[in-house]
Amino acid sequence: MMEPDDLRVRCLVPLGVLALLIFAAEAANGEPTTVTYQVSASTDDSYSSMQLEFTGSRCLRVGYWDSEPPPYTMFAARFRNVDVPQGAFIVDARLKIRGYSDGSQVLYGVIQAEDADNPAGFAVRFIAHIVKTTAAVNWDPVESWDSAVWYTSPDISTVVQEVVDRPGWLAGNAMVITFSNRMSAGGYRQVCAYDLPAYTSGPKLQITFAEPPTGDFEPDGDVDFADYATLISAWETEEGGPGWNPACDIHPDGFIDMLDLDVFADNWLASIW
């Protein structure tokens, strides 16, 4: 067990060095990137009731209909070649849909993603069997939808973040977003599918992302005292030993020491905001 004096020295040494470096450090800011993808094939969007699935339809339906319980009716949209790196920090994400018909019924909706690395299209599988992310964002649009008008969801960054944080996720994989009803109440609404004439009306996914700054161990988009506390909790630990945190080995040599602190201090106050 570490003696109190040893623990005090262990903490004060990096703290003193960090204090000196902080005064000389300037905040570095990353540049977020925004990308937008749209459904690009007939088999990449589909909607389902409890008993039936509709692929190749001109519209997609979501909401409570014909006494069917959640998650019906629901639709799924597959976006190809999503060029977001594994582990990127998702700043913002939105589902964009175009109204197919005028609608003002109450909708109790929830947006999730398929919990998969690179999901296939819907030509040979039933969207009701999709395993969804734990992350979910409710969307209960209160405004009436008009045909041919685009509508934007609340921020679904937590949903997209869960997918890109998967160990098997790779930039360029496909991503499936689902929109379901979550209550046996309300009504339903209809949005345009890929197969609407002109093939330009299908759902869109807009993602703004950035690479987390070096030293953003949480991550939350910046390097601050919370990250410093994480570094100190692993101070002077060795790969494979007690307290080891591989994320803190930012000068990769299998040991957490002054070399890692030096890299950390160079990125002090770095932020993607």
Secondary structure, DSSP 8 states (H G I E B T S, - for coil): ---HHHHHHHHHHHHHHHHHHHHH----B---EEEEEE--SGGGEEEE-SS-EEES-SEEEEE--TT--TT-SEEEEEEEEE---TT-EEEEEEEEEEBSS-B-----EEEEEBSSSS---SSSS-GGG--B-S--EEE---S-B-TT-EEE----HHHHHHHHTSTT--TTEEEEEEEEE-SS-S-EEEEE-TTSTTS--S-EEEEEEE---TT--S-SSB-SHHHHHHHHHTTT-BTTSTT--GGG-SS-SSB-SHHHHHHHHHTTT-B--
